[in-house]
Amino acid sequence: MTALGEAVRQEFLLEDGFATANHGAYGATPRPVLAAQDEWRTRMERQPSRFFNGTILPALRAAADRLGEYLGARGQDIGFVGNATEGANGVLRSQHFEPGDEILVLAHVYGAVRNTVRHVCSISGARMVEVPVTFPRPDDGELLAALSGAITPRTKLAVLDHITSSSALLLPIGEMIAACHAQGVPVLVDGAHAPGQVALDLTALDADWYVGNCHKWLFAPKGCGFLWARADRQAGIHPAVISHGYGQGFTAEFDWTGTRDPSAWLATPAALDFHARLGGPALMARNVALAASAGAALAARWGTETGAGNRAAGSMAMVRLPKGEASQAAALRGALLEAGTDVPIIPHNGQLWLRLSAQAYNEPADFERMGALIEQELAK
Ligand SMILES: Cc1ncc(COP(=O)(O)O)c(C=O)c1O
């Protein structure tokens, strides 16, 4: 297997001496992928009309086909979007809700997606219904029962996270989709964190819609997300921005949402190549193992606990801090950034947790250093 950790850090632009453990937030794009993006930009700027009138559409479709191969999906069922939030907006704002309709979300839904649901509720009179999530160490059976129990004849849509943002939980998404479908409820999966963190087969998963980011764990440049829509769920789904493709079919609508720089999308094949070069499935397994061992080591050092316990997890881990309360989260995070480490500090039930991310360039020493910096800050 390719040497990872410090051995590949020079492939990224990350500042020397910074112990980053926050890949999950915005990703970090490697140099070869940025170079591929630059090449696309150069092609675009050398002859803009030739690029936008001729080159772009087949190039986008080729990139979607390649991404589809990776995701277990057909390229024709994939539209590129700027990010997962934009994809979720497309699905949510394309639907017609009536007063009294219900939209299910998990209690750990990502804030921006929660706001989008709130918005469609505010303009339609629909109601957002929250399914509770136990944290730490939720029980899958309990979660599935809570989800099924929250469905009523008024439930029109469920928005389910594949990997939660604020708690890094890898949820049993296949079973959750099946539980909703069993009661006739369509599902939009928010998979912002999943591509590149866990293996995906979108066709087998059989959600109605799945949004994901390539700019987090797949190494694509910022602004590279996708919306996958099952073939029978594409009609009536529009991007958040309506443009020339309106009414001409799913890919036509998503492929053109006005003049914009599509180089992040077109660099997707380079990102997939880079991910594969670093090991592909082996890289993902290594990151999962590193996140789990780093999380367990910190929890043991502090006499606390991890968020996942023995649950299956991705390449992020939650660890409870030995002290501190919710009101201190922002100040502590700021102090840690100053001290040379980047890691989100997230309150849950009045206690502070950190969310660590393990990516190719990380190694155990990063998390030890981060732990020591946290201890120093907490001792102040
Ligand atoms: C679960 C989840 N959904 C959506 C998003 C939004 O991603 P983006 O800002 O790329 O739209 C995130 C970002 O961290 C996330 O964790």
The ligand as an SDF file (V2000), in Angstrom:
LIG
                    3D

 16 16  0  0  0  0  0  0  0  0999 V2000
  -24.5220   16.1840    6.6820 C   0  0  0  0  0  0  0  0  0  0  0  0
  -24.1190   17.4090    5.9010 C   0  0  0  0  0  0  0  0  0  0  0  0
  -24.9630   17.9060    4.9980 N   0  0  0  0  0  0  0  0  0  0  0  0
  -24.6580   18.9780    4.2510 C   0  0  0  0  0  0  0  0  0  0  0  0
  -23.4440   19.6040    4.4020 C   0  0  0  0  0  0  0  0  0  0  0  0
  -23.1830   20.8050    3.5770 C   0  0  0  0  0  0  0  0  0  0  0  0
  -22.1260   20.6610    2.7380 O   0  0  0  0  0  0  0  0  0  0  0  0
  -21.8700   21.8650    1.7260 P   0  0  0  0  0  0  0  0  0  0  0  0
  -21.4780   23.0410    2.5720 O   0  0  0  0  0  0  0  0  0  0  0  0
  -20.7660   21.3900    0.8670 O   0  0  0  0  0  0  0  0  0  0  0  0
  -23.1350   22.1030    1.0060 O   0  0  0  0  0  0  0  0  0  0  0  0
  -22.5360   19.1430    5.3370 C   0  0  0  0  0  0  0  0  0  0  0  0
  -21.2530   19.8260    5.5210 C   0  0  0  0  0  0  0  0  0  0  0  0
  -20.4630   19.5520    6.3710 O   0  0  0  0  0  0  0  0  0  0  0  0
  -22.8750   18.0210    6.1140 C   0  0  0  0  0  0  0  0  0  0  0  0
  -22.0520   17.5300    7.0360 O   0  0  0  0  0  0  0  0  0  0  0  0
  1  2  1  0
  2  3  1  0
  2 15  2  0
  3  4  2  0
  4  5  1  0
  5  6  1  0
  5 12  2  0
  6  7  1  0
  7  8  1  0
  8  9  2  0
  8 10  1  0
  8 11  1  0
 12 13  1  0
 12 15  1  0
 13 14  2  0
 15 16  1  0
M  END
$$$$
